[in-house]
Amino acid sequence: MDEGRMTGRSRTGAEVEELVARVRDAAGSSYTWRRHANGFDLTTEVPQATRRLTRQHTYEVALQPEANTFTLTDVVRIERQGPGGTWSKSVQRGRLRYRSVATAADGSGRRSFNSADGHRLIRDVTEELGWREVASRTERAGRFAGFLGGGIAAATLIAMAVVLLVR
């Protein structure tokens, strides 16, 4: 591995393009590839057991070459057919981990999806090239909300204990 890559210096355009090309090659035909100004997306259809539900999983990778880091965000778009044939759409963002297994209606084949496979594919290439993953804004906000909620819960429990002991 190039020693300069581990020093924290800014990445060159050629190094960014090498990362992008290597992830694209590793993804093969299993994913739809889209390059954008600050990174790339890998998208795949998630197998479902029913036609009334479609799920599309996108791994959004934002590169920060000046810091030698990247963020990885999962975006899942879901469409559901409800009563009367109406379709509803929803989007989930963040760090999503799940598995899905579906068998074709005629029993001809079983397909599976594990969101960790896409994470692993991206992380293997980035790690090999010396990039470092940092938490996305969504992940940091969720972690902060969790700590805040935990702190409030702990303070409430302490206050309740004090009230019960004082009685």
N, C-alpha and C positions, 0 to 999 in steps of 0.2 A: 504494500500500500504506500502511496506517495506520502512521505513524512510531512510535507507542507500542508496536506489536507487536514491534519490533526491539530494544526497550530491555532485555529480559530480565525485565520485570515479570510477575507472575502472570497467567494467563489467567482471564477471567471465565467463568461458566457459559454465557453466550450465545456466547462465542467457541469454547468447546469444542463446543457443539451445532452451530455453523456448520461447524466442521471435520467433524464426524461426518456431517452432512447432505450436505456436498459430496462426501465420499468415497463415501457410499451412492449418490448420484446418478451419480457417475462410474462406479461399479461396474455399474450397470444390472442386467439380469437374468442376467448371466453368473455372478454370485456369490450365494450365500446369505448374508444379512446377520444378525448377532447383536450386539446392544449389551449390554455388561456394565458393572459399576460403574466400572472404571478404563479403559475403552476400548471396543474393538469387535473382531469377527472377521469376516473375509471368507473364505468356503469355496466351493470348486468341485470338481467331479468331474474327474479327470484321465483323458483318453481312453486306453484300453489296447487292444492288438491281440488280446487274448484275454479270454474270460469267466472264466477261472480266476484273474484278477488284478483287483483293484479298488484304486484309489488316490484318496484325497481329500486335497486340499491346503488348509490353513487358514493365513491370514495373521493372526496375533494381534498386535494393536496395543494397547499399554498407554500411556496418556497420563499425563504428569506436568505438569498445568497450572501448578503453582506454580513449576516450573523452565522452562516453555515448551518441553518436550522430549517425545519419545516413543521407545518401543522397538518394533522390528518383529521378530517371531520366526516362522519357518516351522514348521508342524507338519504332517507327512505321515502319514496313517493308511493302512496297506497291509493288505489281506486277500488271502491266496493259497490256492488250492485245491491240496492235495497229493494224494499217492497215496491211493486209497480214498475220495476225496471229502471228506476232512477239511480244514477251513479253519484257517489260522493267521493271527494278527494281529500286527502290529508298528507301532510309532510312532517316527518320527524327528523330533527337534527341533533347531533351530538356524538357521543361514543356509544354506538349501538352494537350489542353482541347478541346474536340469535342464530338458530338453525332452522332450516325448513326442508322437509322431505315431502315429495309428492309423487304419486303414481298416475300414469296416464289413465284416462277413463276406461280405455279398452284393456288396461292391464299390461300394455306392451313395454312399459319401461318405467324405471324408478329414477327420479332425479333428486339431487340434494344440493343444498347451499348452506355454507357456514360463513358468516360475516368475518370470522377470524382469518379465513384463508386470504382474503384481500388485504387485511392488515399485515399479515405475515409477508405476503408478496412484496408490498411496498417497503416494509421495514427491512427485509433482507437486503434489498438493493441499496437502500439509503445507508444502512449500517456498513455494508461492504465498501461504500464510497466515502465513508467518514462523516455523513450528515447526522445531525442530532435532532430528535423530535422534541418539540415543546408543546405544552397544552394549548388548545385553541381558546379563544375568548369564551365560547360557550362552556367548555369544560371548566375553565377557571371560575366562571360565574356560578356554575353548579356546585363546585367545591366550596366556594364562599358561602352560598346559600345553605349548604349542608352544615358547615361549621357554625354559622349563625343560628340555624335551627337547633342544632345540638346544644349550643351555649344557652339559648333561651330555655330549652327543656331542662337542662341541668340546673339553671337558676330557679326555675319553677319548682323542681323537686326539692332543692335546698330550702326554699321559702316555705314549702308545705311541711317539711320536716321540722323546721324551726317553729312554725305555728303549732304543730302537734305536740312538740316537746314543751312549749311554753304553757299550754293548757293545763 
